[in-house]
């Protein structure tokens, strides 16, 4: 097994040598920032010393018939993306991470996924980049698909090292790198509620707010009033959340849910469906208010229950943006992935996802938002009053194209029904690639109408 070197310190001077499959398996959660359960992970290697490059993650397709096309897309995405940023990779590491769901054990999972591993290896080889190592990690053990020697890679697999006992764990701790738990844990913080009574109460609140707010979003003057009220309410809830004491994720989320009422959540969720309002809310992206904003967007994402699941794209994208702006790379990957599952055609999430994939610096977008906030009243703590006159020299109602999401199962007024653009294919990055398919139970995209006062062309 070739040695691999990865810089774990911020200065790029500290390096860790990984000497074999055991070290690679242990390093995976530190490379990703979380334990990527139910995932295929591909890592590009550069140079003779095997320097880690771009990383790509995708949920393992449940249908084996999808494995072939997915393998080709993943290989092409990782290699082409690496070429754009760091040059063509010299080799690739492959990880298939999935625990057995029926208690049959990790070995059966390894054998079931073996054809997928072979398809991935073949797809990379067809692009002239070899897979140096392919590992299956399941039920606390790992297997190599590349090593035929039973002395080092027995049929029963090898146990994973205990957390925190390896050289990679020590180096990560020294460098301030923390593993955030499993991917499932991170996603659960953003998924809609499941408790029936809470779901029913929140859905009733959304049903009540919809007929009141959505018609106003189609009227210029009333829309400005709704935007001001939405931003004022968001600021109030951020201040309320910010007064709580720091706590672990689960208790913190429960406290945030308690602090935000059902009607307050409904008003914000529907108000953020207006593109302009959402963009103005994105200015809460740095400093002390960023964490309060992030907690609020997570709370709203959890309130997009029942038929309102697609409405979660707005708060999830805002959560992804704040995470990116504050340097939380694993958090932005998870949030944007869920946003694009909720609505694969949500342009703001697509653009942020692409920017992250390309390794762009979020400071450029932060600078634009700061400039917009300095010119536009009502973004920070002093929200403009509804109906206030525009600033001198500014147009009374900027004719921005906007998106208004209709109530589920209700009639819509005006506008033309447009189809969502196809989901962008998985791309390489130092994080996760989002799945191409939407989650089950998603409302048909034909029910979403986009409204433009000037023409039929739409943007988000």
C-alpha positions as a LaTeX table, in Angstrom:
\begin{tabular}{lrrr}
\hline
Residue & $x$ (\AA) & $y$ (\AA) & $z$ (\AA) \\
\hline
Unk1 & 0.00 & 0.00 & 0.00 \\
Unk2 & 1.42 & 3.39 & $-0.94$ \\
Unk3 & 1.83 & 6.02 & 1.73 \\
Unk4 & $-0.46$ & 9.03 & 1.62 \\
Unk5 & 0.19 & 12.44 & 3.12 \\
Unk6 & $-2.41$ & 14.94 & 4.18 \\
Unk7 & $-1.81$ & 18.37 & 5.69 \\
Unk8 & $-4.01$ & 18.73 & 8.77 \\
Unk9 & $-2.71$ & 22.00 & 10.16 \\
Unk10 & $-3.85$ & 25.38 & 8.93 \\
Unk11 & $-0.35$ & 26.36 & 7.94 \\
Unk12 & 0.03 & 23.36 & 5.64 \\
Unk13 & 3.27 & 22.30 & 7.39 \\
Unk14 & 1.98 & 19.46 & 9.52 \\
Unk15 & 1.57 & 16.20 & 7.63 \\
Unk16 & 0.20 & 12.82 & 8.58 \\
Unk17 & 1.37 & 9.64 & 6.88 \\
Unk18 & $-1.32$ & 7.02 & 6.28 \\
Unk19 & 0.26 & 3.65 & 5.74 \\
Unk20 & $-2.53$ & 1.31 & 4.76 \\
Unk21 & $-6.25$ & 0.49 & 4.69 \\
Unk22 & $-6.62$ & 0.77 & 8.47 \\
Unk23 & $-5.28$ & 4.32 & 8.50 \\
Unk24 & $-7.39$ & 5.26 & 5.49 \\
Unk25 & $-10.57$ & 3.93 & 7.09 \\
Unk26 & $-9.80$ & 5.83 & 10.28 \\
Unk27 & $-9.03$ & 9.06 & 8.40 \\
Unk28 & $-12.30$ & 9.18 & 6.45 \\
Unk29 & $-14.48$ & 10.99 & 9.03 \\
Unk30 & $-11.73$ & 13.57 & 9.59 \\
Unk31 & $-11.50$ & 14.21 & 5.86 \\
Unk32 & $-15.25$ & 14.71 & 5.59 \\
Unk33 & $-15.99$ & 16.29 & 8.98 \\
Unk34 & $-18.58$ & 13.58 & 9.77 \\
Unk35 & $-19.13$ & 9.84 & 9.47 \\
Unk36 & $-20.57$ & 9.41 & 5.95 \\
Unk37 & $-23.01$ & 6.56 & 6.51 \\
Unk38 & $-24.93$ & 5.18 & 3.51 \\
Unk39 & $-22.50$ & 6.95 & 1.21 \\
Unk40 & $-19.97$ & 6.43 & $-1.53$ \\
Unk41 & $-16.95$ & 8.68 & $-1.04$ \\
Unk42 & $-14.21$ & 9.26 & $-3.62$ \\
Unk43 & $-10.97$ & 11.12 & $-2.84$ \\
Unk44 & $-8.50$ & 12.33 & $-5.48$ \\
Unk45 & $-4.77$ & 11.78 & $-4.88$ \\
Unk46 & $-2.06$ & 13.96 & $-6.40$ \\
Unk47 & 1.66 & 13.40 & $-6.84$ \\
Unk48 & 3.92 & 10.53 & $-5.90$ \\
Unk49 & 3.26 & 11.02 & $-2.20$ \\
Unk50 & $-0.51$ & 10.79 & $-2.61$ \\
Unk51 & $-1.57$ & 14.26 & $-1.46$ \\
Unk52 & $-5.31$ & 14.39 & $-0.84$ \\
Unk53 & $-7.29$ & 16.54 & $-3.25$ \\
Unk54 & $-10.96$ & 16.88 & $-4.09$ \\
Unk55 & $-13.55$ & 14.80 & $-2.27$ \\
Unk56 & $-16.93$ & 13.68 & $-3.51$ \\
Unk57 & $-19.80$ & 12.09 & $-1.58$ \\
Unk58 & $-23.11$ & 10.69 & $-2.77$ \\
Unk59 & $-25.75$ & 8.55 & $-1.15$ \\
Unk60 & $-25.50$ & 4.95 & $-2.32$ \\
Unk61 & $-28.35$ & 4.34 & $-4.79$ \\
Unk62 & $-30.76$ & 1.76 & $-3.46$ \\
Unk63 & $-31.50$ & 0.30 & $-6.90$ \\
Unk64 & $-28.57$ & $-1.66$ & $-8.27$ \\
Unk65 & $-29.70$ & $-0.78$ & $-11.79$ \\
Unk66 & $-28.58$ & 2.81 & $-11.13$ \\
Unk67 & $-25.05$ & 1.82 & $-10.11$ \\
Unk68 & $-23.59$ & 1.81 & $-13.62$ \\
Unk69 & $-24.72$ & 5.31 & $-14.70$ \\
Unk70 & $-23.93$ & 6.73 & $-11.27$ \\
Unk71 & $-20.42$ & 5.25 & $-11.32$ \\
Unk72 & $-19.67$ & 6.92 & $-14.64$ \\
Unk73 & $-21.03$ & 10.28 & $-13.49$ \\
Unk74 & $-19.09$ & 10.21 & $-10.22$ \\
Unk75 & $-15.80$ & 9.31 & $-11.88$ \\
Unk76 & $-16.22$ & 12.04 & $-14.50$ \\
Unk77 & $-17.26$ & 14.61 & $-11.87$ \\
Unk78 & $-14.32$ & 13.95 & $-9.57$ \\
Unk79 & $-11.70$ & 13.89 & $-12.32$ \\
Unk80 & $-12.98$ & 16.88 & $-14.30$ \\
Unk81 & $-13.51$ & 18.93 & $-11.16$ \\
Unk82 & $-10.00$ & 18.12 & $-9.94$ \\
Unk83 & $-8.59$ & 19.18 & $-13.29$ \\
Unk84 & $-10.21$ & 22.58 & $-12.98$ \\
Unk85 & $-8.78$ & 23.22 & $-9.51$ \\
Unk86 & $-5.66$ & 21.17 & $-8.82$ \\
Unk87 & $-4.81$ & 19.27 & $-11.95$ \\
Unk88 & $-5.63$ & 15.77 & $-13.07$ \\
Unk89 & $-5.48$ & 13.31 & $-10.15$ \\
Unk90 & $-2.90$ & 10.53 & $-10.25$ \\
Unk91 & $-5.10$ & 8.05 & $-8.36$ \\
Unk92 & $-8.38$ & 7.78 & $-6.49$ \\
Unk93 & $-9.42$ & 6.34 & $-3.14$ \\
Unk94 & $-12.87$ & 4.79 & $-2.93$ \\
Unk95 & $-15.00$ & 4.20 & 0.19 \\
Unk96 & $-18.39$ & 2.49 & 0.39 \\
Unk97 & $-19.93$ & 3.12 & 3.81 \\
Unk98 & $-23.11$ & 1.34 & 4.79 \\
Unk99 & $-24.17$ & $-0.68$ & 7.83 \\
Unk100 & $-26.29$ & $-3.79$ & 7.44 \\
Unk101 & $-29.97$ & $-2.98$ & 7.84 \\
Unk102 & $-31.24$ & $-6.49$ & 8.56 \\
Unk103 & $-28.61$ & $-7.70$ & 11.02 \\
Unk104 & $-26.95$ & $-9.94$ & 8.45 \\
Unk105 & $-23.55$ & $-8.43$ & 9.19 \\
Unk106 & $-20.99$ & $-6.29$ & 7.45 \\
Unk107 & $-19.65$ & $-9.04$ & 5.23 \\
Unk108 & $-22.98$ & $-9.47$ & 3.45 \\
Unk109 & $-23.12$ & $-5.71$ & 2.90 \\
Unk110 & $-19.60$ & $-5.80$ & 1.49 \\
Unk111 & $-20.49$ & $-8.56$ & $-0.95$ \\
Unk112 & $-23.72$ & $-6.85$ & $-1.98$ \\
Unk113 & $-21.82$ & $-3.65$ & $-2.79$ \\
Unk114 & $-18.95$ & $-5.39$ & $-4.55$ \\
Unk115 & $-20.46$ & $-4.92$ & $-8.06$ \\
Unk116 & $-20.86$ & $-1.19$ & $-7.36$ \\
Unk117 & $-17.22$ & $-0.97$ & $-6.27$ \\
Unk118 & $-16.15$ & $-2.75$ & $-9.45$ \\
Unk119 & $-18.22$ & $-0.41$ & $-11.62$ \\
Unk120 & $-16.61$ & 2.59 & $-9.93$ \\
Unk121 & $-13.13$ & 1.16 & $-10.41$ \\
Unk122 & $-13.86$ & 0.44 & $-14.06$ \\
Unk123 & $-15.29$ & 3.93 & $-14.63$ \\
Unk124 & $-12.18$ & 5.56 & $-13.16$ \\
Unk125 & $-9.91$ & 3.27 & $-15.14$ \\
Unk126 & $-11.72$ & 4.15 & $-18.35$ \\
Unk127 & $-10.65$ & 7.76 & $-17.70$ \\
Unk128 & $-7.06$ & 6.64 & $-17.13$ \\
Unk129 & $-7.07$ & 7.28 & $-13.39$ \\
Unk130 & $-6.60$ & 4.12 & $-11.30$ \\
Unk131 & $-8.34$ & 3.37 & $-8.01$ \\
Unk132 & $-5.48$ & 2.85 & $-5.58$ \\
Unk133 & $-7.67$ & 1.43 & $-2.81$ \\
Unk134 & $-11.37$ & 0.61 & $-2.47$ \\
Unk135 & $-12.73$ & $-0.03$ & 1.01 \\
Unk136 & $-16.10$ & $-1.10$ & 2.34 \\
Unk137 & $-16.84$ & 0.12 & 5.88 \\
Unk138 & $-19.74$ & $-1.63$ & 7.57 \\
Unk139 & $-20.77$ & $-2.52$ & 11.12 \\
Unk140 & $-17.52$ & $-1.34$ & 12.68 \\
Unk141 & $-15.27$ & $-3.28$ & 10.29 \\
Unk142 & $-13.60$ & $-2.65$ & 6.93 \\
Unk143 & $-12.80$ & $-4.77$ & 3.87 \\
Unk144 & $-10.54$ & $-4.07$ & 0.90 \\
Unk145 & $-11.84$ & $-4.74$ & $-2.61$ \\
Unk146 & $-8.31$ & $-4.46$ & $-3.97$ \\
Unk147 & $-6.24$ & $-6.69$ & $-1.70$ \\
Unk148 & $-6.57$ & $-10.47$ & $-2.25$ \\
Unk149 & $-4.21$ & $-11.42$ & 0.60 \\
Unk150 & $-6.19$ & $-13.03$ & 3.47 \\
Unk151 & $-3.29$ & $-12.45$ & 5.85 \\
Unk152 & $-3.92$ & $-8.70$ & 5.95 \\
Unk153 & $-7.47$ & $-8.59$ & 4.58 \\
Unk154 & $-9.32$ & $-11.63$ & 5.97 \\
Unk155 & $-12.81$ & $-12.63$ & 4.89 \\
Unk156 & $-14.31$ & $-11.45$ & 8.18 \\
Unk157 & $-12.76$ & $-8.01$ & 7.70 \\
Unk158 & $-10.70$ & $-5.98$ & 10.15 \\
Unk159 & $-12.10$ & $-3.98$ & 13.07 \\
Unk160 & $-11.99$ & $-0.23$ & 12.90 \\
Unk161 & $-9.75$ & 1.49 & 15.44 \\
Unk162 & $-11.41$ & 2.89 & 18.53 \\
Unk163 & $-12.28$ & 6.58 & 18.09 \\
Unk164 & $-9.53$ & 8.91 & 19.21 \\
Unk165 & $-6.78$ & 6.28 & 19.41 \\
Unk166 & $-4.98$ & 6.78 & 16.11 \\
Unk167 & $-2.36$ & 9.17 & 14.79 \\
Unk168 & $-4.97$ & 10.81 & 12.56 \\
Unk169 & $-7.24$ & 11.46 & 15.54 \\
Unk170 & $-4.36$ & 13.00 & 17.47 \\
Unk171 & $-3.34$ & 15.20 & 14.54 \\
Unk172 & $-6.94$ & 16.28 & 13.96 \\
Unk173 & $-7.37$ & 17.20 & 17.62 \\
Unk174 & $-4.16$ & 19.22 & 17.53 \\
Unk175 & $-5.32$ & 21.02 & 14.38 \\
Unk176 & $-8.76$ & 21.76 & 15.82 \\
Unk177 & $-10.60$ & 19.43 & 13.43 \\
Unk178 & $-13.73$ & 17.89 & 14.94 \\
Unk179 & $-15.98$ & 15.10 & 13.70 \\
Unk180 & $-19.60$ & 16.23 & 13.84 \\
Unk181 & $-21.20$ & 12.80 & 14.23 \\
Unk182 & $-22.82$ & 10.87 & 11.42 \\
Unk183 & $-24.29$ & 12.30 & 8.27 \\
Unk184 & $-27.68$ & 11.06 & 9.48 \\
Unk185 & $-27.27$ & 13.03 & 12.72 \\
Unk186 & $-26.52$ & 16.22 & 10.80 \\
Unk187 & $-29.46$ & 15.71 & 8.44 \\
Unk188 & $-31.85$ & 15.02 & 11.31 \\
Unk189 & $-31.22$ & 18.52 & 12.65 \\
Unk190 & $-32.71$ & 19.89 & 9.42 \\
Unk191 & $-35.44$ & 17.39 & 8.60 \\
Unk192 & $-39.14$ & 18.14 & 9.18 \\
Unk193 & $-40.75$ & 17.12 & 12.42 \\
Unk194 & $-42.16$ & 13.60 & 12.65 \\
Unk195 & $-44.28$ & 13.74 & 15.82 \\
Unk196 & $-47.88$ & 13.59 & 14.51 \\
Unk197 & $-49.38$ & 16.13 & 16.94 \\
Unk198 & $-46.63$ & 18.69 & 16.32 \\
Unk199 & $-46.80$ & 18.14 & 12.56 \\
Unk200 & $-50.57$ & 18.64 & 12.52 \\
Unk201 & $-50.36$ & 21.85 & 14.59 \\
Unk202 & $-47.68$ & 23.35 & 12.36 \\
Unk203 & $-49.49$ & 22.39 & 9.17 \\
Unk204 & $-52.66$ & 24.05 & 10.43 \\
Unk205 & $-50.67$ & 27.22 & 11.13 \\
Unk206 & $-49.29$ & 27.17 & 7.59 \\
Unk207 & $-52.78$ & 26.61 & 6.20 \\
Unk208 & $-54.01$ & 29.65 & 8.12 \\
Unk209 & $-51.15$ & 31.91 & 7.07 \\
Unk210 & $-51.15$ & 30.99 & 3.39 \\
Unk211 & $-54.43$ & 32.60 & 2.27 \\
Unk212 & $-53.44$ & 35.79 & 4.09 \\
Unk213 & $-49.81$ & 36.16 & 2.96 \\
Unk214 & $-49.60$ & 34.71 & $-0.52$ \\
Unk215 & $-52.02$ & 37.16 & $-2.21$ \\
Unk216 & $-50.00$ & 40.03 & $-0.70$ \\
Unk217 & $-46.81$ & 38.64 & $-2.24$ \\
Unk218 & $-48.37$ & 39.18 & $-5.67$ \\
Unk219 & $-48.98$ & 42.88 & $-5.04$ \\
Unk220 & $-46.08$ & 45.35 & $-5.14$ \\
Unk221 & $-46.96$ & 47.57 & $-2.17$ \\
Unk222 & $-48.32$ & 44.75 & $-0.02$ \\
Unk223 & $-45.25$ & 42.66 & $-0.84$ \\
Unk224 & $-42.98$ & 45.35 & 0.63 \\
Unk225 & $-45.07$ & 45.37 & 3.78 \\
Unk226 & $-44.84$ & 41.57 & 4.07 \\
Unk227 & $-41.08$ & 41.74 & 3.53 \\
Unk228 & $-40.67$ & 44.31 & 6.31 \\
Unk229 & $-42.82$ & 42.27 & 8.69 \\
Unk230 & $-40.95$ & 39.09 & 7.80 \\
Unk231 & $-37.54$ & 40.61 & 8.45 \\
Unk232 & $-38.72$ & 42.26 & 11.67 \\
Unk233 & $-40.10$ & 38.95 & 12.94 \\
Unk234 & $-36.91$ & 37.14 & 11.96 \\
Unk235 & $-34.83$ & 39.67 & 13.88 \\
Unk236 & $-37.09$ & 39.31 & 16.93 \\
Unk237 & $-36.75$ & 35.53 & 16.91 \\
Unk238 & $-32.99$ & 35.72 & 16.39 \\
Unk239 & $-32.70$ & 37.94 & 19.45 \\
Unk240 & $-34.89$ & 35.54 & 21.41 \\
Unk241 & $-32.80$ & 32.55 & 20.36 \\
Unk242 & $-29.53$ & 34.37 & 20.97 \\
Unk243 & $-30.34$ & 34.87 & 24.66 \\
Unk244 & $-30.30$ & 31.14 & 25.38 \\
Unk245 & $-27.26$ & 29.43 & 26.82 \\
Unk246 & $-25.04$ & 27.24 & 24.59 \\
Unk247 & $-26.03$ & 23.57 & 24.67 \\
Unk248 & $-25.35$ & 20.32 & 22.77 \\
Unk249 & $-27.16$ & 19.99 & 19.43 \\
Unk250 & $-30.22$ & 18.01 & 20.55 \\
Unk251 & $-31.12$ & 20.17 & 23.59 \\
Unk252 & $-30.35$ & 23.35 & 21.63 \\
Unk253 & $-32.68$ & 22.34 & 18.80 \\
Unk254 & $-35.43$ & 21.43 & 21.26 \\
Unk255 & $-35.09$ & 24.81 & 22.97 \\
Unk256 & $-35.19$ & 26.64 & 19.62 \\
Unk257 & $-38.33$ & 24.74 & 18.66 \\
Unk258 & $-39.92$ & 25.79 & 21.96 \\
Unk259 & $-39.02$ & 29.46 & 21.45 \\
Unk260 & $-40.58$ & 29.74 & 17.97 \\
Unk261 & $-44.35$ & 29.48 & 17.85 \\
Unk262 & $-46.26$ & 27.71 & 15.10 \\
Unk263 & $-47.81$ & 30.92 & 13.71 \\
Unk264 & $-44.44$ & 32.73 & 13.84 \\
Unk265 & $-42.78$ & 29.88 & 11.95 \\
Unk266 & $-45.58$ & 29.82 & 9.36 \\
Unk267 & $-45.28$ & 33.57 & 8.72 \\
Unk268 & $-41.52$ & 33.34 & 8.24 \\
Unk269 & $-41.60$ & 30.23 & 6.06 \\
Unk270 & $-44.11$ & 31.77 & 3.68 \\
Unk271 & $-42.50$ & 35.21 & 3.79 \\
Unk272 & $-39.12$ & 33.74 & 2.79 \\
Unk273 & $-40.64$ & 32.27 & $-0.36$ \\
Unk274 & $-40.26$ & 35.77 & $-1.83$ \\
Unk275 & $-36.82$ & 35.93 & $-3.39$ \\
Unk276 & $-36.11$ & 39.54 & $-2.43$ \\
Unk277 & $-36.99$ & 38.95 & 1.22 \\
Unk278 & $-34.84$ & 35.82 & 1.32 \\
Unk279 & $-31.89$ & 37.69 & $-0.19$ \\
Unk280 & $-32.19$ & 40.47 & 2.38 \\
Unk281 & $-32.26$ & 37.90 & 5.17 \\
Unk282 & $-29.01$ & 36.44 & 3.83 \\
Unk283 & $-27.13$ & 39.47 & 5.18 \\
Unk284 & $-27.17$ & 37.86 & 8.65 \\
Unk285 & $-24.10$ & 35.87 & 7.71 \\
Unk286 & $-21.25$ & 36.83 & 10.03 \\
Unk287 & $-20.41$ & 37.94 & 13.53 \\
Unk288 & $-22.51$ & 37.07 & 16.60 \\
Unk289 & $-25.81$ & 37.22 & 14.68 \\
Unk290 & $-24.72$ & 34.47 & 12.26 \\
Unk291 & $-25.20$ & 31.68 & 14.80 \\
Unk292 & $-28.61$ & 33.00 & 15.84 \\
Unk293 & $-29.63$ & 33.20 & 12.19 \\
Unk294 & $-28.37$ & 29.67 & 11.53 \\
Unk295 & $-30.37$ & 28.32 & 14.45 \\
Unk296 & $-33.47$ & 30.12 & 13.21 \\
Unk297 & $-33.12$ & 28.77 & 9.65 \\
Unk298 & $-32.68$ & 25.24 & 11.03 \\
Unk299 & $-35.79$ & 25.69 & 13.14 \\
Unk300 & $-37.82$ & 26.84 & 10.14 \\
Unk301 & $-36.56$ & 23.93 & 8.03 \\
Unk302 & $-37.86$ & 21.53 & 10.68 \\
Unk303 & $-41.27$ & 23.25 & 10.49 \\
Unk304 & $-41.75$ & 22.63 & 6.75 \\
Unk305 & $-43.95$ & 19.64 & 7.43 \\
Unk306 & $-46.42$ & 17.62 & 5.42 \\
Unk307 & $-47.37$ & 19.13 & 2.08 \\
Unk308 & $-45.07$ & 22.10 & 2.75 \\
Unk309 & $-41.85$ & 20.10 & 2.38 \\
Unk310 & $-40.76$ & 21.98 & $-0.73$ \\
Unk311 & $-40.94$ & 25.28 & 1.16 \\
Unk312 & $-37.89$ & 24.13 & 3.14 \\
Unk313 & $-35.62$ & 25.02 & 0.21 \\
Unk314 & $-35.47$ & 28.68 & 1.32 \\
Unk315 & $-34.48$ & 28.19 & 5.00 \\
Unk316 & $-32.20$ & 25.27 & 4.13 \\
Unk317 & $-30.36$ & 27.37 & 1.55 \\
Unk318 & $-30.01$ & 30.22 & 4.02 \\
Unk319 & $-28.63$ & 27.72 & 6.55 \\
Unk320 & $-26.18$ & 26.50 & 3.93 \\
Unk321 & $-25.13$ & 30.04 & 3.11 \\
Unk322 & $-24.48$ & 30.97 & 6.76 \\
Unk323 & $-22.55$ & 27.73 & 7.24 \\
Unk324 & $-20.39$ & 28.49 & 4.21 \\
Unk325 & $-19.87$ & 32.09 & 5.27 \\
Unk326 & $-18.73$ & 31.01 & 8.75 \\
Unk327 & $-16.40$ & 28.26 & 7.50 \\
Unk328 & $-18.54$ & 25.23 & 8.40 \\
Unk329 & $-17.85$ & 23.15 & 5.30 \\
Unk330 & $-19.63$ & 19.95 & 6.39 \\
Unk331 & $-22.66$ & 21.99 & 7.44 \\
Unk332 & $-22.99$ & 23.75 & 4.10 \\
Unk333 & $-22.79$ & 20.46 & 2.20 \\
Unk334 & $-25.56$ & 18.85 & 4.24 \\
Unk335 & $-27.86$ & 21.89 & 4.16 \\
Unk336 & $-27.55$ & 22.48 & 0.42 \\
Unk337 & $-27.97$ & 18.79 & $-0.33$ \\
Unk338 & $-31.28$ & 18.76 & 1.56 \\
Unk339 & $-32.35$ & 22.03 & $-0.06$ \\
Unk340 & $-31.85$ & 20.53 & $-3.49$ \\
Unk341 & $-33.71$ & 17.39 & $-2.49$ \\
Unk342 & $-36.63$ & 19.57 & $-1.39$ \\
Unk343 & $-36.53$ & 21.50 & $-4.68$ \\
Unk344 & $-33.96$ & 20.39 & $-7.30$ \\
Unk345 & $-34.66$ & 23.55 & $-9.30$ \\
Unk346 & $-33.95$ & 26.04 & $-6.50$ \\
Unk347 & $-31.46$ & 28.33 & $-8.20$ \\
Unk348 & $-29.96$ & 29.97 & $-5.11$ \\
Unk349 & $-29.04$ & 26.55 & $-3.72$ \\
Unk350 & $-27.70$ & 25.45 & $-7.10$ \\
Unk351 & $-25.47$ & 28.51 & $-7.36$ \\
Unk352 & $-24.12$ & 28.15 & $-3.83$ \\
Unk353 & $-23.52$ & 24.46 & $-4.38$ \\
Unk354 & $-21.62$ & 25.18 & $-7.59$ \\
Unk355 & $-19.58$ & 27.93 & $-5.93$ \\
Unk356 & $-18.60$ & 25.57 & $-3.12$ \\
Unk357 & $-17.72$ & 22.89 & $-5.65$ \\
Unk358 & $-15.46$ & 25.30 & $-7.48$ \\
Unk359 & $-13.67$ & 26.24 & $-4.26$ \\
Unk360 & $-14.68$ & 29.90 & $-4.46$ \\
Unk361 & $-14.22$ & 32.28 & $-1.54$ \\
Unk362 & $-17.55$ & 33.32 & 0.05 \\
Unk363 & $-16.10$ & 36.78 & 0.74 \\
Unk364 & $-17.12$ & 37.96 & $-2.74$ \\
Unk365 & $-20.79$ & 37.25 & $-1.99$ \\
Unk366 & $-20.45$ & 38.64 & 1.53 \\
Unk367 & $-19.13$ & 41.89 & 0.06 \\
Unk368 & $-22.08$ & 42.14 & $-2.33$ \\
Unk369 & $-24.54$ & 41.56 & 0.50 \\
Unk370 & $-22.84$ & 44.14 & 2.70 \\
Unk371 & $-23.07$ & 46.72 & $-0.08$ \\
Unk372 & $-26.72$ & 45.89 & $-0.69$ \\
Unk373 & $-27.47$ & 46.14 & 3.03 \\
Unk374 & $-25.82$ & 49.55 & 3.25 \\
Unk375 & $-28.06$ & 50.83 & 0.45 \\
Unk376 & $-31.26$ & 49.03 & 1.43 \\
Unk377 & $-32.95$ & 49.86 & 4.74 \\
Unk378 & $-34.63$ & 47.13 & 6.69 \\
Unk379 & $-32.04$ & 44.38 & 6.71 \\
Unk380 & $-30.46$ & 44.85 & 10.11 \\
Unk381 & $-32.05$ & 45.60 & 13.46 \\
Unk382 & $-33.79$ & 48.71 & 12.13 \\
Unk383 & $-36.32$ & 47.28 & 9.71 \\
Unk384 & $-38.12$ & 49.89 & 7.62 \\
Unk385 & $-41.73$ & 50.51 & 8.41 \\
Unk386 & $-44.34$ & 49.06 & 6.05 \\
Unk387 & $-45.16$ & 51.53 & 3.33 \\
Unk388 & $-42.19$ & 53.76 & 4.10 \\
Unk389 & $-41.06$ & 55.98 & 1.27 \\
Unk390 & $-37.99$ & 54.81 & $-0.64$ \\
Unk391 & $-34.64$ & 56.47 & $-0.11$ \\
Unk392 & $-33.98$ & 59.54 & $-2.30$ \\
Unk393 & $-32.76$ & 58.64 & $-5.75$ \\
Unk394 & $-33.95$ & 55.02 & $-5.49$ \\
Unk395 & $-36.85$ & 53.53 & $-7.45$ \\
Unk396 & $-40.03$ & 53.01 & $-5.48$ \\
Unk397 & $-40.42$ & 49.35 & $-6.41$ \\
Unk398 & $-37.47$ & 47.57 & $-8.04$ \\
Unk399 & $-38.96$ & 45.29 & $-10.71$ \\
Unk400 & $-37.16$ & 42.16 & $-9.52$ \\
Unk401 & $-38.36$ & 38.87 & $-10.87$ \\
Unk402 & $-39.47$ & 36.81 & $-7.93$ \\
Unk403 & $-40.74$ & 33.39 & $-7.03$ \\
Unk404 & $-43.89$ & 32.83 & $-5.01$ \\
Unk405 & $-44.67$ & 29.32 & $-3.84$ \\
Unk406 & $-48.36$ & 28.41 & $-3.86$ \\
Unk407 & $-50.21$ & 26.64 & $-1.13$ \\
Unk408 & $-50.25$ & 22.87 & $-1.55$ \\
Unk409 & $-53.41$ & 21.67 & $-3.20$ \\
Unk410 & $-54.90$ & 25.14 & $-3.62$ \\
Unk411 & $-55.63$ & 27.24 & $-6.65$ \\
Unk412 & $-53.10$ & 29.77 & $-7.88$ \\
Unk413 & $-53.61$ & 33.13 & $-9.44$ \\
Unk414 & $-51.86$ & 34.51 & $-12.46$ \\
Unk415 & $-48.47$ & 33.56 & $-13.76$ \\
Unk416 & $-47.45$ & 30.66 & $-15.91$ \\
Unk417 & $-46.57$ & 27.18 & $-14.73$ \\
Unk418 & $-42.98$ & 26.37 & $-15.59$ \\
Unk419 & $-41.10$ & 23.15 & $-15.24$ \\
Unk420 & $-38.11$ & 22.92 & $-12.98$ \\
Unk421 & $-34.76$ & 22.66 & $-14.74$ \\
Unk422 & $-33.18$ & 19.23 & $-14.52$ \\
Unk423 & $-31.21$ & 18.57 & $-11.37$ \\
Unk424 & $-27.55$ & 19.36 & $-11.75$ \\
Unk425 & $-25.42$ & 16.27 & $-11.81$ \\
Unk426 & $-23.17$ & 15.41 & $-8.91$ \\
Unk427 & $-19.98$ & 17.46 & $-8.83$ \\
Unk428 & $-16.63$ & 17.02 & $-7.17$ \\
Unk429 & $-15.63$ & 18.91 & $-4.10$ \\
Unk430 & $-13.99$ & 18.78 & $-0.74$ \\
Unk431 & $-17.28$ & 17.62 & 0.65 \\
Unk432 & $-20.45$ & 16.02 & $-0.55$ \\
Unk433 & $-22.03$ & 15.76 & $-3.98$ \\
Unk434 & $-25.79$ & 15.96 & $-3.86$ \\
Unk435 & $-27.99$ & 13.20 & $-5.24$ \\
Unk436 & $-29.60$ & 13.76 & $-8.60$ \\
Unk437 & $-33.01$ & 12.50 & $-7.57$ \\
Unk438 & $-35.53$ & 14.24 & $-5.37$ \\
Unk439 & $-36.71$ & 12.65 & $-2.16$ \\
Unk440 & $-39.75$ & 10.46 & $-2.13$ \\
Unk441 & $-43.07$ & 12.12 & $-1.53$ \\
Unk442 & $-42.05$ & 15.44 & $-3.04$ \\
Unk443 & $-44.84$ & 17.47 & $-4.54$ \\
Unk444 & $-44.85$ & 17.68 & $-8.33$ \\
Unk445 & $-42.90$ & 20.63 & $-9.66$ \\
Unk446 & $-45.75$ & 21.56 & $-11.95$ \\
Unk447 & $-47.60$ & 22.92 & $-8.91$ \\
Unk448 & $-45.05$ & 25.71 & $-8.46$ \\
Unk449 & $-45.84$ & 28.91 & $-10.29$ \\
Unk450 & $-43.35$ & 31.71 & $-10.81$ \\
Unk451 & $-44.64$ & 35.24 & $-11.28$ \\
Unk452 & $-42.98$ & 38.04 & $-13.25$ \\
Unk453 & $-44.54$ & 41.43 & $-13.60$ \\
Unk454 & $-42.72$ & 42.27 & $-16.81$ \\
Unk455 & $-42.27$ & 39.08 & $-18.78$ \\
Unk456 & $-42.41$ & 35.30 & $-18.64$ \\
Unk457 & $-38.67$ & 34.91 & $-17.98$ \\
Unk458 & $-38.02$ & 33.70 & $-14.43$ \\
Unk459 & $-35.04$ & 33.47 & $-12.15$ \\
Unk460 & $-34.47$ & 32.64 & $-8.52$ \\
\hline
\end{tabular}
